[in-house]
């Protein structure tokens, strides 16, 4: 079954094309690593998929449904972890309270759901601690638990390990792999870490406004020409961004 079908998706901010004719599909149980330089349109792609931006052209289907129909059941089937935000040390909420915010159904908050999500993310012991007291890696796992509490079919992660040390990164990736294999959750994950994508993703989409490559992970990483072309385009995008920043 195809969990995601994106067909000729384009998006422009005030006349500037940020996504240009992107098409790809994701099968159930896949881990898709999305790579691309800063400013390549990855976050915009996720915003379109989550229904946060709906003035795009093209079609986005998730769980077989066109998301422009605004079917709440579809969006409940998606867990989302945005780029890492620093949480204030004195932030008053506990781990358990943050995770409970992920429940989208009305009515009583299910203790079982919360406990299961905390257990899955390995946070049961920390449930009563203030979230601001946790390490960066633990905070990210809190967000995973919050995203997991509705038992989603699809998990979208936008550069989830920025600013987290290597040991915690590896634990985080192992958790993702476990969620993928045990819970059969399909994962889309944007990352700058090519080594992690090579190790954990089953397929790769390389985006730099338009689709540069989409296919199996090994097809990308075992092709020196593709890797060379990717690193050159990333370097150019970086220089372009750098020059614009300095001029601004």
NORHUDA-V179288 format. One record per backbone hydrogen bond with DSSP energy under -1.0 kcal/mol. NH is the residue of the N-H (numbers start at 1). CO is the residue of the C=O. E is the energy in kcal/mol with one decimal. If there is no record, write none. Layout:
BEGIN
NH,CO,E  NH,CO,E
END
This chain:
BEGIN
3,26,-2.2  4,26,-1.6  5,61,-2.7  6,24,-3.0  7,59,-2.7  9,22,-3.0  10,57,-2.3  11,19,-2.0  13,16,-2.4  16,13,-3.0  18,11,-3.0  19,11,-2.0  20,209,-3.2  22,9,-2.8  24,6,-1.8  26,4,-2.4  28,1,-2.9  30,27,-1.9  32,187,-3.1  33,203,-2.7  34,189,-2.7  35,205,-2.4  40,37,-1.6  45,41,-2.4  46,42,-2.1  47,43,-2.4  48,44,-2.2  49,45,-2.3  50,46,-2.1  51,48,-1.4  52,47,-2.1  53,47,-1.5  57,10,-2.4  59,7,-2.4  61,5,-3.0  62,65,-2.5  63,3,-3.0  65,62,-1.6  67,60,-2.3  69,66,-1.9  70,67,-2.0  74,71,-1.0  75,71,-1.3  76,72,-2.1  78,75,-1.4  79,154,-3.2  81,156,-2.9  91,88,-1.6  95,129,-2.0  96,127,-2.5  98,94,-2.3  99,95,-2.3  100,96,-2.1  102,99,-1.6  103,100,-1.4  114,110,-1.9  115,111,-2.9  116,112,-2.7  117,113,-2.3  118,114,-2.7  119,115,-2.6  120,116,-2.7  121,117,-1.9  122,119,-1.3  123,118,-3.3  127,124,-1.1  129,126,-2.2  131,93,-2.3  133,130,-1.4  134,131,-1.2  139,135,-2.6  140,136,-1.9  141,137,-1.5  142,138,-1.8  143,139,-1.7  144,140,-1.8  145,141,-2.6  146,142,-2.5  147,143,-2.2  148,144,-1.9  149,145,-1.0  151,148,-2.6  153,77,-1.9  154,77,-2.2  155,186,-2.8  156,79,-3.2  157,188,-2.8  158,81,-2.8  159,190,-1.6  162,159,-1.0  164,161,-2.0  169,165,-2.4  170,166,-2.3  171,167,-1.8  172,168,-2.5  173,169,-2.7  174,170,-2.2  175,171,-2.1  176,172,-2.1  177,173,-2.4  178,174,-2.2  179,175,-2.6  180,176,-2.4  181,177,-2.5  182,178,-3.3  183,179,-1.1  185,179,-1.3  186,153,-2.4  187,30,-2.5  188,155,-2.9  189,32,-2.7  190,157,-2.8  191,34,-2.2  194,192,-1.3  197,193,-2.2  198,194,-2.5  199,195,-1.8  200,196,-2.8  201,197,-2.0  202,31,-2.2  203,31,-2.0  204,215,-3.0  205,33,-2.5  206,213,-3.2  207,35,-2.7  208,210,-2.6  209,40,-2.3  210,208,-2.2  212,206,-3.1  213,206,-1.4  215,204,-2.1  217,202,-1.7  220,216,-1.3  221,217,-2.5  222,218,-2.1  223,220,-1.3  227,223,-2.2  228,224,-2.4  229,225,-2.6  230,226,-2.6  231,227,-2.6  232,228,-2.3  233,229,-2.3  234,230,-2.4  235,231,-2.1  236,232,-2.4  237,233,-2.3  238,234,-2.4  239,235,-2.6  240,236,-2.6  241,237,-2.5  242,238,-2.7  243,239,-2.9  244,240,-2.2  245,241,-2.4  246,242,-2.2  247,243,-2.4  248,244,-2.5
END
